[in-house]
Every structure is written in C-alpha cells, then in structure tokens.
Amino acid sequence: MLRINKILMIFMIVGLAVVLSAETSGEYGFQLLKIASGPEGASQAGTGAFSSGEAYSFILNPTAGLFTKQRIISIAQNYWIFDTKLNSAGYINTNGKTSFGVAYRYLDYGKLENRTDTTGTYIGEFHPMDLIFSLNFGYRITPNQYAGINANALYEKIDTASSYGYTFDLGYTYLSLIQGQKFSAAIKNIGQTSAMENETIDLPISFELGVIQEFDINTIKLSGELKMIKHIDDDEFKAVLGTKVELNRILDVKFGYKANFDAESFSAGFGISLKKIAIDYAYVPFEYHINDVHVLGLTYKF
C-alpha cells in the first residue's frame, strides 16, 4: 500500500510541475495569497511551518498543524510595504491524528487619492482592501504520511470595483527514515474568481517542494527548511531557506533567505515563550527604497 501511495504521489508531483511550467497570460490578482501571515513564517522567508507554534502555520503547508497536539490561538500585525497593514488571526485544534483550523487575513491599503485619468484632477478618496478567510483540515494517513487541505474564500476591492473567489491548497508530508527529516509538497491557490470590471483575474497558483531537518542537542533545538517554489505568474523558479534555533524552549532566534526574488533576500526574527504565551517579532528588509517590514505576533496555547 505504501509503495502505491508513493507512486501516485510522484505521478501527481510530476504532472503538476508540467502544468505549472506552462506559459500563461492574464491579470494576476490576490497577491495577498503570497504573503506570510505571521512572524514565524516571515522571519524564515516563508518556511518554518513544521517548527512553528502559530495557529495559522497551516497557511504555509496544510499538513503543518498535525505536528503538534494542542489548541492554539494566534494574532499578528504586519506592517507591510508602502505603509499598508496586514492583520491576521487564527485558531487550530489538533491531536496529531487530525487537525482543524480557521484563519483570516486582512490587508488594508489605507486611503488613496482618486484622480481623473486625463487631467489628474482630485475627485476623492478610495480604500482598497484584500480579505481571505481560510479553513483547514489535516489527516495522518499512516505513521509517516500526512495530507491536508485548505479552503479559502477571497474578496478584493479597488475603488468601486470588487472581485470574489475561492481557492484550495493541497499539502502532503512524508517522514523520512532519517530521524528528524521530512519531505513536503504543496500546490496552492487552485480556484476561481469573479471578473473585476469585466477583466478576468488569474490566481497566483504555486507549487512547492521542501525538505525539513530537525536536531536536538541537549537544551537546544535546531530546525532548518529548504523549499523550491514555482509561481505560475513567474517564469523563474525560486528558493527559500529558513532556520530556527530554540534555547530551553524559552527563547528562539530565526533567520531566512530568499533566492531569485526581486526585492527580498535576508530576514530575521526572535520569539519568547512564557508558559502558554509566546511573543514573536520578524524583520524583513526590502531593496530599492521600499519600506522594511515589521511583524508582531502573539500566541496563546491551551
């Protein structure tokens, strides 16, 4: 049975890779789907789902919630580029066999001036926004195989025009025979949206393959993840690398690196755990005089 499952998984991965490498055309929207919600993921360049203590770690990979046995509530404030703000909140309940999670993400662009196309005359203000509501379910298929799915409801508004949509994320994780090692795969943002002012909006579908390694050295826990990403709205493959070092389960430091990204490279952060409460911070610098990003997060574990 395991052999058959592996063959089916390899076949699916190869098929998806071929689809995602094909050229596409159209206007891509809902870029909020690409942004890491909490400080754990932001500080580790979009990795760290399997070592994360945040409730919305399943956004990074739908199986991530299965690797902890507790109930978690998390909130985060992300001071994003160009003075925009991203608010996130999530809840997950998991017992290691199954997991159920909910989350929302709200990107507030603030008030922008509205001017005429021809003369540039000021005619008022408008308030664009993106909103995503997510549901997650994860299931342990066998002791070393895990599967998960996210269902996302989308809403995007620009001036008087708006668009609705839905997407699904599929995730799979395989525990290697090597202690502390995992292999992960995910395809994200499969779905459909309504047109915005008669313009079709294409979703930023992505395909991800990752390898995770964890080590325990006395009171120190070290985890690292390398992930390859292919976005359908980008011709080039991207790579992200993240690492997290935990000391006595109280203090942790995190680092990340993005390769082949336009304006991002290094990121960093730290966290403090006080019994059931954890506080996290992430710093993500941008190039080309774009505002640096700061993310603050608070987590409570039942």
RODOVEX-521139 format. One record per residue (C-alpha): residue in one letter; x, y, z. Coordinates in nm, 2 decimals. Example, Ala and Ser with C-alpha at 12.3 -4.5 7.8 and 13.67 -1.06 7.14 Angstrom:
// residues 2
+------+--------+--------+--------+
| type |     c1 |     c2 |     c3 |
+------+--------+--------+--------+
|    A |   1.23 |  -0.45 |   0.78 |
|    S |   1.37 |  -0.11 |   0.71 |
+------+--------+--------+--------+
// end
This chain:
// residues 302
+------+--------+--------+--------+
| type |     c1 |     c2 |     c3 |
+------+--------+--------+--------+
|    M |   0.00 |   0.00 |   0.00 |
|    L |   0.28 |   0.24 |   0.09 |
|    R |   0.45 |   0.17 |  -0.25 |
|    I |   0.13 |   0.25 |  -0.43 |
|    N |   0.09 |   0.58 |  -0.24 |
|    K |   0.44 |   0.68 |  -0.32 |
|    I |   0.40 |   0.61 |  -0.69 |
|    L |   0.07 |   0.81 |  -0.70 |
|    M |   0.23 |   1.10 |  -0.52 |
|    I |   0.53 |   1.11 |  -0.76 |
|    F |   0.30 |   1.09 |  -1.06 |
|    M |   0.09 |   1.39 |  -0.92 |
|    I |   0.40 |   1.59 |  -0.85 |
|    V |   0.54 |   1.54 |  -1.20 |
|    G |   0.21 |   1.62 |  -1.36 |
|    L |   0.17 |   1.94 |  -1.16 |
|    A |   0.52 |   2.05 |  -1.23 |
|    V |   0.45 |   2.02 |  -1.60 |
|    V |   0.13 |   2.22 |  -1.57 |
|    L |   0.29 |   2.50 |  -1.37 |
|    S |   0.58 |   2.53 |  -1.61 |
|    A |   0.34 |   2.62 |  -1.90 |
|    E |   0.32 |   2.98 |  -2.01 |
|    T |   0.00 |   3.17 |  -1.91 |
|    S |  -0.15 |   3.51 |  -1.98 |
|    G |  -0.39 |   3.73 |  -1.79 |
|    E |  -0.40 |   3.98 |  -1.50 |
|    Y |  -0.30 |   3.82 |  -1.17 |
|    G |  -0.46 |   3.94 |  -0.85 |
|    F |  -0.50 |   3.84 |  -0.48 |
|    Q |  -0.12 |   3.87 |  -0.42 |
|    L |  -0.21 |   3.86 |  -0.05 |
|    L |  -0.20 |   3.48 |  -0.10 |
|    K |   0.18 |   3.50 |  -0.14 |
|    I |   0.24 |   3.69 |   0.19 |
|    A |   0.34 |   3.51 |   0.51 |
|    S |   0.08 |   3.59 |   0.77 |
|    G |   0.28 |   3.56 |   1.10 |
|    P |   0.63 |   3.64 |   1.23 |
|    E |   0.74 |   3.28 |   1.23 |
|    G |   0.70 |   3.24 |   0.85 |
|    A |   0.80 |   3.60 |   0.77 |
|    S |   1.13 |   3.57 |   0.96 |
|    Q |   1.22 |   3.24 |   0.80 |
|    A |   1.15 |   3.35 |   0.44 |
|    G |   0.82 |   3.17 |   0.42 |
|    T |   0.94 |   2.84 |   0.57 |
|    G |   0.92 |   2.71 |   0.92 |
|    A |   0.56 |   2.58 |   0.92 |
|    F |   0.67 |   2.25 |   1.08 |
|    S |   0.85 |   2.41 |   1.37 |
|    S |   0.60 |   2.69 |   1.41 |
|    G |   0.39 |   2.74 |   1.72 |
|    E |   0.15 |   2.97 |   1.54 |
|    A |  -0.22 |   2.88 |   1.48 |
|    Y |  -0.20 |   2.96 |   1.11 |
|    S |   0.11 |   2.76 |   1.03 |
|    F |  -0.12 |   2.56 |   0.80 |
|    I |  -0.13 |   2.85 |   0.56 |
|    L |   0.23 |   2.77 |   0.47 |
|    N |   0.16 |   2.40 |   0.44 |
|    P |  -0.19 |   2.24 |   0.50 |
|    T |  -0.03 |   1.95 |   0.69 |
|    A |   0.17 |   2.16 |   0.94 |
|    G |  -0.09 |   2.16 |   1.21 |
|    L |  -0.06 |   1.78 |   1.25 |
|    F |   0.28 |   1.80 |   1.41 |
|    T |   0.16 |   1.94 |   1.74 |
|    K |  -0.10 |   1.82 |   1.99 |
|    Q |  -0.28 |   2.13 |   2.13 |
|    R |  -0.52 |   2.41 |   2.08 |
|    I |  -0.37 |   2.74 |   1.97 |
|    I |  -0.49 |   3.10 |   1.91 |
|    S |  -0.27 |   3.35 |   1.73 |
|    I |  -0.29 |   3.71 |   1.62 |
|    A |  -0.04 |   3.91 |   1.42 |
|    Q |   0.01 |   4.27 |   1.30 |
|    N |   0.22 |   4.30 |   0.98 |
|    Y |   0.34 |   4.65 |   0.89 |
|    W |   0.37 |   4.58 |   0.52 |
|    I |   0.54 |   4.78 |   0.25 |
|    F |   0.42 |   5.13 |   0.14 |
|    D |   0.26 |   5.19 |   0.48 |
|    T |   0.00 |   4.91 |   0.43 |
|    K |  -0.11 |   4.69 |   0.72 |
|    L |  -0.19 |   4.32 |   0.72 |
|    N |  -0.39 |   4.18 |   1.02 |
|    S |  -0.40 |   3.80 |   1.08 |
|    A |  -0.57 |   3.58 |   1.33 |
|    G |  -0.61 |   3.20 |   1.35 |
|    Y |  -0.72 |   2.91 |   1.56 |
|    I |  -0.62 |   2.54 |   1.54 |
|    N |  -0.72 |   2.23 |   1.73 |
|    T |  -0.50 |   1.92 |   1.67 |
|    N |  -0.44 |   1.59 |   1.83 |
|    G |  -0.17 |   1.46 |   1.59 |
|    K |  -0.41 |   1.24 |   1.40 |
|    T |  -0.64 |   1.51 |   1.27 |
|    S |  -0.63 |   1.89 |   1.27 |
|    F |  -0.89 |   2.16 |   1.22 |
|    G |  -0.80 |   2.53 |   1.18 |
|    V |  -0.95 |   2.86 |   1.08 |
|    A |  -0.78 |   3.19 |   0.99 |
|    Y |  -0.84 |   3.52 |   0.84 |
|    R |  -0.61 |   3.77 |   0.67 |
|    Y |  -0.70 |   4.14 |   0.60 |
|    L |  -0.47 |   4.37 |   0.40 |
|    D |  -0.55 |   4.73 |   0.45 |
|    Y |  -0.41 |   4.96 |   0.18 |
|    G |  -0.52 |   5.28 |   0.36 |
|    K |  -0.69 |   5.57 |   0.19 |
|    L |  -0.57 |   5.66 |  -0.16 |
|    E |  -0.64 |   5.96 |  -0.37 |
|    N |  -0.87 |   5.92 |  -0.67 |
|    R |  -0.79 |   6.14 |  -0.97 |
|    T |  -0.92 |   6.16 |  -1.33 |
|    D |  -0.71 |   5.98 |  -1.60 |
|    T |  -0.70 |   6.28 |  -1.83 |
|    T |  -0.63 |   6.59 |  -1.62 |
|    G |  -0.53 |   6.43 |  -1.29 |
|    T |  -0.80 |   6.63 |  -1.11 |
|    Y |  -0.86 |   6.52 |  -0.75 |
|    I |  -1.21 |   6.37 |  -0.72 |
|    G |  -1.20 |   6.20 |  -0.38 |
|    E |  -1.05 |   5.90 |  -0.19 |
|    F |  -1.09 |   5.53 |  -0.21 |
|    H |  -1.00 |   5.25 |   0.03 |
|    P |  -0.87 |   4.93 |  -0.14 |
|    M |  -0.86 |   4.60 |   0.06 |
|    D |  -0.80 |   4.23 |   0.04 |
|    L |  -0.97 |   3.98 |   0.27 |
|    I |  -0.91 |   3.60 |   0.29 |
|    F |  -1.09 |   3.35 |   0.52 |
|    S |  -0.94 |   3.01 |   0.55 |
|    L |  -1.05 |   2.66 |   0.67 |
|    N |  -0.80 |   2.38 |   0.72 |
|    F |  -0.83 |   2.00 |   0.77 |
|    G |  -0.53 |   1.77 |   0.81 |
|    Y |  -0.52 |   1.39 |   0.84 |
|    R |  -0.25 |   1.14 |   0.93 |
|    I |  -0.28 |   0.87 |   0.66 |
|    T |  -0.01 |   0.64 |   0.81 |
|    P |   0.26 |   0.69 |   1.08 |
|    N |   0.48 |   0.86 |   0.81 |
|    Q |   0.24 |   1.01 |   0.57 |
|    Y |   0.03 |   1.32 |   0.62 |
|    A |  -0.22 |   1.51 |   0.40 |
|    G |  -0.41 |   1.84 |   0.44 |
|    I |  -0.63 |   2.08 |   0.26 |
|    N |  -0.71 |   2.45 |   0.29 |
|    A |  -1.03 |   2.61 |   0.16 |
|    N |  -1.00 |   2.99 |   0.11 |
|    A |  -1.27 |   3.24 |   0.05 |
|    L |  -1.14 |   3.56 |  -0.12 |
|    Y |  -1.26 |   3.92 |  -0.15 |
|    E |  -1.07 |   4.21 |  -0.32 |
|    K |  -1.18 |   4.57 |  -0.36 |
|    I |  -1.02 |   4.85 |  -0.56 |
|    D |  -1.22 |   5.18 |  -0.56 |
|    T |  -1.58 |   5.08 |  -0.66 |
|    A |  -1.47 |   4.75 |  -0.84 |
|    S |  -1.45 |   4.43 |  -0.65 |
|    S |  -1.40 |   4.06 |  -0.70 |
|    Y |  -1.49 |   3.74 |  -0.51 |
|    G |  -1.33 |   3.40 |  -0.54 |
|    Y |  -1.23 |   3.07 |  -0.38 |
|    T |  -0.91 |   2.87 |  -0.37 |
|    F |  -0.79 |   2.54 |  -0.24 |
|    D |  -0.44 |   2.44 |  -0.11 |
|    L |  -0.33 |   2.07 |  -0.11 |
|    G |  -0.04 |   1.96 |   0.11 |
|    Y |   0.15 |   1.63 |   0.17 |
|    T |   0.43 |   1.54 |   0.41 |
|    Y |   0.64 |   1.23 |   0.43 |
|    L |   0.85 |   1.14 |   0.73 |
|    S |   1.19 |   1.01 |   0.62 |
|    L |   1.37 |   0.71 |   0.78 |
|    I |   1.63 |   0.96 |   0.89 |
|    Q |   1.54 |   1.10 |   1.23 |
|    G |   1.40 |   1.45 |   1.23 |
|    Q |   1.37 |   1.46 |   0.85 |
|    K |   1.06 |   1.54 |   0.65 |
|    F |   0.98 |   1.59 |   0.28 |
|    S |   0.69 |   1.82 |   0.19 |
|    A |   0.49 |   1.91 |  -0.12 |
|    A |   0.21 |   2.16 |  -0.18 |
|    I |   0.01 |   2.31 |  -0.45 |
|    K |  -0.16 |   2.64 |  -0.36 |
|    N |  -0.43 |   2.88 |  -0.48 |
|    I |  -0.62 |   2.64 |  -0.72 |
|    G |  -0.96 |   2.81 |  -0.77 |
|    Q |  -1.16 |   3.07 |  -0.95 |
|    T |  -1.25 |   3.44 |  -0.91 |
|    S |  -1.52 |   3.67 |  -1.05 |
|    A |  -1.42 |   3.93 |  -1.30 |
|    M |  -1.34 |   4.29 |  -1.19 |
|    E |  -1.49 |   4.54 |  -1.43 |
|    N |  -1.50 |   4.28 |  -1.70 |
|    E |  -1.13 |   4.19 |  -1.65 |
|    T |  -1.06 |   3.83 |  -1.57 |
|    I |  -0.84 |   3.78 |  -1.26 |
|    D |  -0.59 |   3.49 |  -1.26 |
|    L |  -0.48 |   3.34 |  -0.94 |
|    P |  -0.11 |   3.32 |  -0.83 |
|    I |  -0.10 |   2.93 |  -0.83 |
|    S |   0.22 |   2.79 |  -0.69 |
|    F |   0.39 |   2.46 |  -0.65 |
|    E |   0.63 |   2.39 |  -0.36 |
|    L |   0.87 |   2.11 |  -0.27 |
|    G |   1.06 |   2.12 |   0.06 |
|    V |   1.29 |   1.92 |   0.28 |
|    I |   1.30 |   1.98 |   0.66 |
|    Q |   1.56 |   1.87 |   0.91 |
|    E |   1.55 |   1.90 |   1.29 |
|    F |   1.81 |   1.83 |   1.55 |
|    D |   1.80 |   1.82 |   1.93 |
|    I |   2.13 |   1.90 |   2.11 |
|    N |   2.08 |   1.90 |   2.49 |
|    T |   1.86 |   2.20 |   2.56 |
|    I |   1.89 |   2.34 |   2.20 |
|    K |   1.65 |   2.25 |   1.92 |
|    L |   1.76 |   2.34 |   1.57 |
|    S |   1.54 |   2.32 |   1.26 |
|    G |   1.60 |   2.41 |   0.90 |
|    E |   1.40 |   2.40 |   0.58 |
|    L |   1.48 |   2.44 |   0.21 |
|    K |   1.19 |   2.49 |  -0.02 |
|    M |   1.17 |   2.53 |  -0.40 |
|    I |   0.88 |   2.73 |  -0.54 |
|    K |   0.73 |   2.78 |  -0.88 |
|    H |   0.47 |   3.05 |  -0.92 |
|    I |   0.25 |   3.03 |  -1.23 |
|    D |   0.28 |   3.41 |  -1.28 |
|    D |   0.66 |   3.40 |  -1.28 |
|    D |   0.88 |   3.22 |  -1.53 |
|    E |   1.16 |   3.16 |  -1.29 |
|    F |   1.19 |   2.91 |  -1.00 |
|    K |   1.26 |   3.05 |  -0.66 |
|    A |   1.42 |   2.90 |  -0.35 |
|    V |   1.38 |   2.99 |   0.02 |
|    L |   1.58 |   2.88 |   0.32 |
|    G |   1.49 |   2.92 |   0.68 |
|    T |   1.63 |   2.81 |   1.02 |
|    K |   1.52 |   2.83 |   1.38 |
|    V |   1.72 |   2.78 |   1.70 |
|    E |   1.53 |   2.73 |   2.02 |
|    L |   1.70 |   2.76 |   2.36 |
|    N |   1.54 |   2.59 |   2.66 |
|    R |   1.20 |   2.63 |   2.49 |
|    I |   1.20 |   2.99 |   2.61 |
|    L |   1.40 |   3.19 |   2.36 |
|    D |   1.43 |   3.14 |   1.99 |
|    V |   1.61 |   3.32 |   1.70 |
|    K |   1.51 |   3.28 |   1.34 |
|    F |   1.67 |   3.36 |   1.00 |
|    G |   1.56 |   3.33 |   0.64 |
|    Y |   1.69 |   3.38 |   0.29 |
|    K |   1.51 |   3.42 |  -0.04 |
|    A |   1.69 |   3.34 |  -0.37 |
|    N |   1.58 |   3.48 |  -0.70 |
|    F |   1.33 |   3.73 |  -0.56 |
|    D |   1.31 |   4.08 |  -0.69 |
|    A |   1.35 |   4.29 |  -0.38 |
|    E |   1.39 |   4.05 |  -0.09 |
|    S |   1.68 |   3.84 |   0.04 |
|    F |   1.76 |   3.81 |   0.42 |
|    S |   1.51 |   3.82 |   0.70 |
|    A |   1.53 |   3.76 |   1.08 |
|    G |   1.33 |   3.74 |   1.40 |
|    F |   1.31 |   3.62 |   1.75 |
|    G |   1.05 |   3.48 |   1.99 |
|    I |   0.99 |   3.45 |   2.37 |
|    S |   0.77 |   3.18 |   2.52 |
|    L |   0.64 |   3.22 |   2.87 |
|    K |   0.45 |   2.91 |   2.96 |
|    K |   0.13 |   2.93 |   2.75 |
|    I |   0.20 |   3.26 |   2.59 |
|    A |   0.45 |   3.33 |   2.30 |
|    I |   0.55 |   3.67 |   2.16 |
|    D |   0.73 |   3.68 |   1.82 |
|    Y |   0.89 |   3.95 |   1.60 |
|    A |   1.01 |   3.94 |   1.24 |
|    Y |   1.21 |   4.19 |   1.04 |
|    V |   1.20 |   4.17 |   0.66 |
|    P |   1.41 |   4.43 |   0.47 |
|    F |   1.34 |   4.53 |   0.11 |
|    E |   1.56 |   4.68 |  -0.15 |
|    Y |   1.50 |   4.97 |  -0.39 |
|    H |   1.39 |   5.21 |  -0.12 |
|    I |   1.09 |   5.01 |  -0.03 |
|    N |   0.98 |   5.02 |   0.33 |
|    D |   1.11 |   4.75 |   0.56 |
|    V |   0.85 |   4.51 |   0.70 |
|    H |   0.79 |   4.45 |   1.08 |
|    V |   0.57 |   4.18 |   1.20 |
|    L |   0.45 |   4.13 |   1.56 |
|    G |   0.27 |   3.82 |   1.68 |
|    L |   0.10 |   3.69 |   2.00 |
|    T |   0.01 |   3.32 |   2.05 |
|    Y |  -0.18 |   3.15 |   2.34 |
|    K |  -0.16 |   2.77 |   2.38 |
|    F |  -0.43 |   2.58 |   2.57 |
+------+--------+--------+--------+
// end
